[in-house]
Amino acid sequence: MFSLEIVTLARLLVDEARERSLRIVTAESCTGGLVAGAICMVPGASDVFERGFVTYSNRAKQELLGVPGDLIADLGAVSEPVARMMAEGALENSNAHVSVAVTGIAGPGGGTPMKPVGTVHIATARTNHGLMHKQEFFEIEDREGIQLAAVQSALEMLRERVA
């Protein structure tokens, strides 16, 4: 299902979060729950994984994570501010200490010249440690490849926040 690299990252993340007594929450759009799925593949993930939000629609981002509708309307769901709000909203609507949010365009359609297919925004938040964001552009031709690249990037970023 997942590459050895993704499974290894998830295992390291779970072990490190357990060592630090940190609970994790995910908020996903273009990855459709794959980040949460990778974490939950690890035996004992229940020690650290609090919950996951799959907020594929804009309405779900608003209702479940508190992302303002005007922010989405003005900048689009695939943007740094929306990713940051998703990460913050996941923390506020859970009992977790660390969150990761992923929003992007996995394709094959939906891209624009300003936001081509493969554009992904990832944000992490940690209680009392602020937010981090990165934008990725994955030049991969298939949807699954883009999604799995985003999962790997999100797990790497989440590990940095847990450390």
N, C-alpha and C positions, 0 to 999 in steps of 0.2 A: 504494500500500500504506500508506504513512505520510504524514501531512500535511507540508506544506512546513516548518512550525514544528518538528516532530519531527526531520526530516531535517537542518535547519539546526543544531538543538541538538546532534545526534549529530556532525555535521561539526566544529563548534566544540570539542566535547569531545575528539574524536580529535586534532585539531590541538594543543590545549592539553596533553593528556597526552603527546603526542610531544615537544613543546617541553621538557617537564619530565622526560622519560624515565621516565614512570610507566606501569605495566601495570594493567589493569582486570579485575575479575572481577564477575560478576553472580550473584545468588541469587534466583530468582523462584518465586513460587507463583501468585497470581491472574493475573499477566501472561503466564505460560506461555512465557517465552523471548522475549517481544516487545522487552524492553529490549536484550537481546543482539542480537536481529535488527536493531533500529534502528541500533545501533553498527556492526554488520557490513555494513550497506548502504553505509557510507562506504568509498570506495576507500582502501586503505592501513591499514584498521583493524587488520590483522594486526600492525602495528607496536606496538600498544598493548593489544589485546584478548587476554587470557590464556586465559580460559575462562568458561563459564556453567554454572550449576547450575539445572535446572528441578526444583524440589522441591515438586511439587504435593501430594503426600500427606504426612501427618504422619510416616509411617515414613521417607520420603525425607529429610525435614528432620533426623530423628534420625541416620540412617545416613550421609548425605553431608556434613552440616554440623555434627553433634554437638549439635544442640539437644536438651536433656534431655526425655524423654517426660513426666516429671512436670510440667515447666513448661507444656508444651502441654496436658496434662490439667487443670491448675489454672486457667490463664488463657485457653486457647484459642490456636489457631494465629494468629489475627488479634489480635495484641497487641503492645505496644511491646517487652516483653522478648524475645519470639520474634523479632521483626524484628531487634533488636540482636544476638541470638545467631546469626541467619542471616548477618548481615554479618560478624561476627567469624569464624564457621565458614568462610565463603567465603575469607577471607584466609588462615586457617590451613591450608586444604586446596588452596592454589594457590601460584603464584609471583608473585602480583600485589601491588601496593602500595596499591590503592584498591578498595573493594568497595561495591556497592549491593545492598540486599535489599528485596524487595517482597512483602508478604502482605496479603491483603484479601478482600473479598466482592464479586465482580463481578456476581453475580445470574444470572438473575432471582430464584432462590430462595436460601436459606441465611442470610438476614438474621434478626436478632432485634431486639427493642426496644432492647437495649443496644448491639448491633452491627448496624445496618441495612445493607442492600445499599448499596454505595458507600463503605463504611468501608475505608480502606487505610492501612497502616503502612509507612513507608519508612525505612530506616536506611542510613547510610553509615559506613564505617570506613576509616581510612588509617593505615598503619604509622607508629607513633610520634606520631600526631596524634589518637588517640581516636575516639570514636563520636559521630554526630549522628543524631537521630530527628525525624520529623515524622509527625503523623497528619493524614490528609486525609479529607474527606467529600465525595464527588462526587455531586451531585444530578442524575444523568444517568439516563435511563430504560432505556438498553439496555446490555447486557454489553460490547459492543465499545467503546462510548463511555467506559465506566468504565475499561476496560483501557487505552485510548489516553491517557486523562487521567492515569492512573497512570504510564504510560511517560514522558509529558512531564514530570511532576513528578519522577520518579526521575532523568531526564537532567539536569534543572535542579539538583537536589541534588548529583548526582555532579560536575557542573561546578564547583560551589562548593568541593567537596573537592579537586579537582585544582588549583584556583587557588592 
